[in-house]
Amino acid sequence: MTNNKNLEILVGDDAFKEIFVDQIFNNTYIPELKKGLSEYEVNVTTDIDYKEVIQNASKYDVVVTDLDYTGYGKGKEGYEVVDAISKMNPKPLIIMCTSSDEYQEIEEKTAGKINYLAGAGEGHKFDDLLRILIKHYQN
């Protein structure tokens, strides 16, 4: 059976600066995502620069953004990503994927702009991201 539906996903996160995170994501999470969405031809691109995420977002079906791109847990660049992408037409599916526990602030600043918040669940934020993507596209 050949896949006839492409799914282009852009994941912006400064964590990919760490080689082991990048390797784990590529060697564990992407194969799991492809397995869970076997009816799609899934292509995942990662980026560590929020400005590039904004610039390239229109090429993707799904844009996933971290909240903090500084590596220090203090940045809020993800809000700029969400604000810019939410104005696009057509708008890709937008997922905020963060380890931040500032859920109330995130919900207030992204209300009506994002489709999902990943990272608020159990386990690692990327586990939550996969669960969300597979559930969304299997429906």
matplotlib code that plots the C-alpha trace (Angstrom):
import matplotlib.pyplot as plt

x = [0.0, 1.4, 0.8, -1.0, -1.2, 1.8, 2.2, 4.9, 5.8, 8.1, 9.4, 11.1, 13.0, 16.3, 16.8, 18.0, 21.2, 22.0, 23.2, 21.7, 18.3, 18.5, 19.5, 16.8, 14.2, 15.3, 15.9, 13.0, 10.2, 10.1, 9.9, 7.1, 5.2, 5.6, 4.4, 1.4, 0.5, 1.3, -1.4, 0.7, 4.0, 5.4, 8.3, 9.6, 12.0, 13.6, 14.9, 16.6, 15.9, 12.4, 12.8, 13.4, 10.4, 8.3, 9.8, 9.3, 6.0, 3.8, 5.5, 4.2, 0.9, 1.9, 4.2, 5.3, 7.0, 8.8, 8.1, 11.8, 14.5, 17.3, 18.3, 18.0, 14.3, 13.5, 12.7, 9.2, 10.0, 7.4, 4.7, 6.1, 6.0, 2.4, 1.3, 2.9, 1.7, -1.9, -2.3, -1.5, -4.1, -4.2, -3.0, -1.1, -2.0, -0.1, 1.1, 3.0, 5.3, 7.0, 8.4, 7.3, 4.8, 3.4, 0.2, -2.1, 0.0, 0.5, -3.3, -4.0, -1.4, -2.2, -6.0, -7.6, -4.2, -3.0, -4.6, -2.9, -0.5, 1.9, 4.0, 1.2, 0.7, 2.6, 6.1, 8.4, 6.9, 7.8, 5.8, 2.8, 3.4, 3.4, 0.2, -1.5, -0.4, -1.4, -4.7, -5.4, -4.5, -6.1, -9.5]
y = [0.0, 3.4, 6.5, 9.2, 11.8, 13.8, 15.4, 18.0, 18.9, 21.6, 21.3, 24.4, 23.8, 24.9, 21.5, 20.2, 22.1, 19.2, 16.3, 13.6, 15.2, 15.6, 11.9, 10.6, 12.7, 11.4, 7.8, 7.3, 9.8, 10.2, 6.4, 6.2, 9.0, 7.4, 4.1, 5.8, 7.6, 4.9, 6.1, 9.3, 10.1, 11.9, 14.4, 16.1, 19.1, 20.5, 24.0, 25.7, 29.3, 30.7, 33.4, 30.6, 28.7, 31.8, 32.4, 28.8, 28.0, 28.4, 25.4, 23.0, 21.3, 21.4, 23.8, 22.8, 25.5, 25.5, 28.4, 29.1, 29.2, 30.6, 27.4, 29.0, 28.4, 32.1, 33.0, 33.5, 33.5, 30.9, 33.5, 35.4, 32.2, 31.6, 35.2, 35.2, 31.8, 32.3, 35.1, 32.9, 31.9, 29.0, 28.4, 25.3, 23.2, 24.9, 23.1, 24.7, 22.0, 23.1, 21.9, 25.1, 24.8, 28.3, 26.7, 29.5, 32.2, 30.0, 29.4, 33.1, 34.2, 31.6, 31.4, 31.0, 30.8, 27.3, 24.0, 22.0, 22.4, 19.6, 19.1, 19.4, 15.6, 12.8, 12.1, 14.1, 16.8, 14.9, 11.9, 14.2, 15.7, 12.3, 11.3, 14.6, 14.3, 10.6, 11.2, 14.3, 12.7, 9.3, 11.0]
z = [0.0, -0.9, 1.1, -0.7, 2.0, 2.9, 6.3, 6.6, 10.2, 11.5, 15.1, 16.5, 19.8, 21.1, 22.7, 19.3, 19.9, 22.2, 20.0, 22.2, 22.1, 18.3, 18.0, 20.4, 18.6, 15.1, 16.2, 18.6, 18.3, 14.5, 13.8, 16.5, 14.8, 11.4, 12.8, 14.5, 11.3, 8.8, 6.4, 5.9, 4.4, 7.4, 6.9, 10.0, 10.0, 13.1, 13.7, 16.7, 15.6, 16.2, 13.5, 10.9, 12.3, 11.6, 8.2, 7.0, 8.7, 5.6, 4.0, 6.7, 7.7, 11.4, 13.3, 16.7, 18.8, 22.1, 24.4, 25.2, 22.6, 24.8, 26.5, 29.9, 30.5, 30.7, 27.1, 25.6, 21.9, 21.3, 21.8, 18.8, 16.8, 17.8, 17.1, 13.6, 12.5, 13.9, 11.3, 8.3, 5.8, 5.5, 9.0, 9.9, 12.9, 15.8, 18.8, 21.7, 23.1, 26.2, 29.5, 31.2, 34.0, 33.4, 32.0, 33.0, 31.3, 28.3, 28.0, 28.4, 25.8, 23.2, 23.6, 20.2, 18.5, 19.1, 18.5, 21.3, 24.2, 24.6, 27.7, 30.2, 30.3, 31.9, 30.7, 28.4, 26.3, 23.1, 24.4, 24.8, 21.3, 19.6, 21.4, 20.3, 16.7, 16.3, 17.9, 15.8, 12.5, 13.2, 13.7]

ax = plt.figure().add_subplot(projection="3d")
ax.plot(x, y, z, "-o")
ax.set_aspect("equal")
plt.show()
